[in-house]
Amino acid sequence: MIKDPKLKAKVKLYLLGSNIALGAILLSLVIYWLVSARPSQIARATQFGQYRTYSMASLPFITNEIEADYVGLQKQVADTLEEANEVDLELLSIDVPPKQDSLIEETEQILAKSDELLTSKNTNKELSIKKKRVYSGKPKISIVVTNLGLNRRSTELALTLPTQCGLGFLPYTQSLKPLLNKAQNKGHEVYLYLPLQTSKALDNPGKYALMNNLALEENEVRLNVILNSQARYDGVYSSYKEVFTDDMNASSMIFDQLDDKNLIFILGKGLAKGVPGHISSHNNVIPTNIIIDEEPDKDSIRSQLEELIRVAESNGIALGYAQGFTLTIEMIRDWIPTLNKKGVQLVPVSELLKEYNL
């Protein structure tokens, strides 16, 4: 800081004079460019044919066949309408673009063909349905009992089922690892619940649920949390109420990651209208045929178990999905011994998946 008032005043005066001088120099340069430099540049550009000026009396003539970009670059501008009409465009070697109407017609034809091809491709993809095949052996049935782990009684009861039955566990269970180990030691295939957006706003799909209104990155994080929560399991299952997999763009990353990890995806919901293309292209996905205990009462469960047999006899294979109610597990346990008499074979989900992909 300058403390001497006289010196401080001199410095201010010097700075002010310097700014005025710099401003004057800049203004002089601008005036010089406008008065001298610019006219000489224009004259030089005109000499080489790079610059032209027009008046209202001599504007370039533009026909319907010649766009403005083509005019004036390869021929002299016609002074009048009569002179322009007499000009031989071929002799002047002007590249005349095709007529606008012709271009529009060609463009519309190309777009129509593209739309037809895309529509045909998408239609084939969306209506891709697993072909019904004739099985030579016994009809095969698989059952997965889901939502285990939180209720000790139902979990212990499910562990008494035949080892062909798959067991699905909720990933939120604190003591999940010992339960998975116990189930695997008994010979069961084990599956983790994959929480997905459901059809009703009031439904609670669960913690870390993948939702259509979330960013793709957030859904990927949630998916990785579920998939990495346990070290060893056979696959995942979803709720029969989920609608997330209907969205091809949102759900594709699920199928891709499960493919990479060689995990089975038990699709909780049935697909009465066929398997969409973005699902049928993956060989590790199997949809459910029958929800055994959507209505958890004895008559309904008994009826659904018989329906499961009927579907297996008709299609060759059938997958039953149970929600893990104690009543359901007890009825399944008592019902399984009757399958041999009916000529139906109980198999693990992985074996049923192989049959499904044949």
QUILINLIN-V983760 format. One record per backbone hydrogen bond with DSSP energy under -1.0 kcal/mol. CO is the residue of the C=O (numbers start at 1). NH is the residue of the N-H. If there is no record, write none. Layout:
<<CO	NH> <CO	NH>>
This chain:
<<4	8> <5	9> <6	10> <7	11> <8	12> <9	13> <10	14> <11	15> <12	16> <13	17> <14	18> <15	19> <16	20> <17	21> <18	22> <19	23> <20	24> <21	25> <22	26> <23	27> <24	28> <25	29> <26	30> <27	31> <28	32> <29	33> <30	34> <31	35> <32	36> <32	37> <33	38> <36	40> <37	41> <38	42> <39	43> <40	44> <41	45> <42	46> <43	47> <44	48> <45	50> <46	49> <55	58> <67	70> <80	84> <81	85> <84	87> <88	92> <89	94> <90	93> <99	103> <100	104> <101	105> <102	106> <103	107> <104	108> <105	109> <106	110> <107	111> <108	112> <109	113> <110	114> <111	115> <112	116> <113	117> <114	118> <115	119> <116	120> <117	121> <118	122> <119	123> <120	124> <121	125> <122	126> <123	127> <125	128> <139	345> <140	318> <141	347> <142	320> <143	166> <144	322> <145	168> <148	170> <151	155> <152	156> <153	157> <154	158> <155	159> <157	160> <158	161> <162	165> <166	145> <167	191> <168	148> <169	193> <170	173> <173	176> <175	179> <176	180> <177	181> <178	182> <179	183> <180	184> <181	185> <182	186> <183	188> <189	167> <190	234> <191	169> <192	237> <195	210> <197	243> <197	244> <200	203> <206	209> <210	197> <211	214> <215	219> <216	220> <217	221> <218	222> <219	223> <220	224> <221	225> <222	226> <223	227> <224	228> <226	229> <234	264> <235	192> <236	266> <237	194> <239	242> <241	199> <243	246> <244	247> <247	251> <248	252> <251	254> <251	255> <252	256> <253	257> <254	258> <255	259> <256	260> <257	261> <258	263> <259	262> <264	236> <265	286> <266	238> <267	288> <271	274> <276	279> <276	280> <277	281> <279	282> <284	265> <286	267> <290	321> <295	297> <297	301> <298	302> <299	303> <300	304> <301	305> <302	306> <303	307> <304	308> <305	309> <306	310> <307	311> <308	312> <309	313> <310	314> <311	315> <312	316> <316	140> <318	142> <319	289> <319	290> <320	144> <321	292> <322	146> <325	329> <326	330> <327	331> <328	332> <329	333> <330	334> <331	335> <332	336> <335	338> <336	339> <338	342> <339	344> <340	343> <345	141> <348	352> <349	353> <350	354> <351	355> <352	356> <353	357> <355	358>>
